[in-house]
Structures are given as structure tokens and as C-alpha cells.
Amino acid sequence: MSDDHHHDHGHGHAHDAPPSPHHSSDRSAEQNRVLEEKVARIEALLIEKGLFDKGALDRVIDIYENDLGPMNGARVVAKAWTDPGFKERLLQDGSAAIAELGFGGLQGEHLVVCENTPEVHNLVVCTLCSCYPWPVLGLPPAWYKDAAYRSRVVVDPRGVLADFDTDIADDVEVRVWDSSSEMRYLVLPERPAGTEHLTEDELAQLVHRDAMIGVRKVEPA
């Protein structure tokens, strides 16, 4: 058993330790940082002028982090669980298969889907900034952007999973996938046992954002 770290900022190779940042990814990280700072300044100005209510703004962000965006991803997962043909297409070309359900666009152009199995558990991070598949997961949660998560998950993925109360058996391989501006990842979680009787819509209700990042598993209702 080994924990593989897949750093794909411009390359598709597995590494045993974080690689040296590539110039294109450095530029992407800097652009994201500048954009986030601009957004923060605009937000502060709107709140100061009374044009925005901070509580209302936080609620909108929460909806896009936890409800609207992840609902799209949940539909993708439930479809893959119930339709073998769609699942095959999804694993071959994530962006194209997801587009079949009407989801796509900015931050979802090059999307790879990694399937969790009894032998392999996948986990997603962006070590340089906060690259994230917006069309299927909405806005990234604060912890995903936090430097502590981004740095620790590549060296101690099992420890990070334990922090989320996720137990992974010692004989299960943990693979860490490093998103970039060129490539983003979505985890296809394992379908929980005992859900064979559920419809696609009912299955989608079980799927949550954290399972599609890989830090938690999907549990039966």
C-alpha cells in the first residue's frame, strides 16, 4: 500500500512529494490571488456604503458553497451510480459527460473524474491556490482554500481524512490529485451499501460536497 500524490499542474505524473511549482501555475496562482483581493475590496466597499448586508452576502455564499453548486455534482454522481454507460463516459471524459446533463463552462472545461473503489480512495486539493470545479461543486469552501489543508493533505492525507472523521483501511491506497488552472478533479464516491432500492433522485440527496472532494464518504440514509 502506498499513498500516491498526483500533482498535475501542467503534468500528468505521480510524485512522492510536492513538486516545484511550474511557471504557468505560478501565474495562475498570482492571478487568482489578485482577483480575490479585488473582490474582497469591492465587497468591503459595498458593505461600507450600505449597499450590501454582510449577513445576506454570507448566506448567498453559503448557498452556492453547499446547495446549488454541489446539487449539480450530486446529480452527476447519482447518474453514474445508476447508468453504467454514463459512468464509463464520465471516467473517460469528465467534461463531455457532465455536459450531457447541462453542466459546464468556466472552471469546468477540463475536468477529470476519479472513482473511489474498495481498493482506492481519491482526494482532491489545489496546492498553489484554490482551483475547483465550479460547475459541479459551486464555490470552494474556506477550508479547501486554507494553506493548512493545501500543504498537509499531500504529506499526510490519512491524517487529514481522520480530521474529517473518515476512516480509510490500511490496505486501501489513497491518491491525492492536485488541481490546476489546466485541470480540475471530481471524486466519484463509492455508492453506499443498501441503496439498491433508491431512485436516481433519491441517491442524489445522499451525495454531499465533501464526498466529491474526497474528504468524506457517502453514507446511506
Secondary structure, DSSP 8 states (H G I E B T S, - for coil): ---EEEE-SS---EESS-----HHHHHHHHHHHHHHHHHHHHHHHHHHTTSS-HHHHHHHHHHHHHTHHHHHHHHHHHHHHH-HHHHHHHHH-HHHHHHTTT--STT-SSEEEEE--SSEEEEEE-SSS----HHHH-S--HHHHSHHHHHHTTT-HHHHHHHTT----TTSEEEEEE--SS-EEEEE----TT-TT--HHHHHHH--HHHHHTSS-----
